[in-house]
Amino acid sequence: MARSILVVEDEPTLRETLAESLEAEGFEVTQAADGRRALEAFRQAKPDLILLDLMLPEISGLEVARTIRAESRVPIIMLTARDSEIDKVVGLELGADDYVTKPFSMRELSARLRAVLRRTELVPDTTVPALVDLGRVQIDLAGHRILRGGEELPVKPKVFELLAFLLRHPGQVITRDQLLERVWGYDYAGETRTVDVHVHWLRAVIEDDSSRPALLKTVRGVGYVLRRPE
Ligand code: CA
């Protein structure tokens, strides 16, 4: 299945050039010329990645990024004409995954884009809200907190990261190797046993009865799957 990309750029020549090059590389491309249409296209086309120009008429690229991030974890690469640290910092704080400064070559953009897509190879669910209710606990994904009755529960950072990753891939069976790679990092020289230990800790937090997990199931010989929250 072709990966789909939403190209948001008000400058028609650049937008067309980007769309043509990306289509030639096998991507499905949707185009938007301003922030309002970008948000419409994002909600309709549900792209796998968004290329987002920072300087847009009507609604700025930063505002568009903020709005999209409140609704979705879809990867965003910002296109900025200004080589300004502030823009980069703000863009990344708003949840952009990367940025490319104009002028850029298609080769450079393509490399960045593929790197971001590789990081999201297990296609994340882009509709996961910032606050997820698992019944027993509530997960504040943006704030990196697990709450019960409004109180923050102390959990190890890796336990939270594991949960956050699973929440973004609900209903997908994920192997221990994939979890090690994605949660602990490619360079981590640990063992899959590490994953099992963290799953054990995580179940103690989210399950009513962690000896009979209802949310985070073991798929024997493969890995784990988190039930899609209702
Ligand atoms: Ca522009």
Boltz pocket constraint, residues with backbone or C-beta under 6 A from the ligand:
constraints:
  - pocket:
      binder: B
      contacts: [[A, 9], [A, 10], [A, 11], [A, 53], [A, 54], [A, 55], [A, 56]]
      max_distance: 6.0
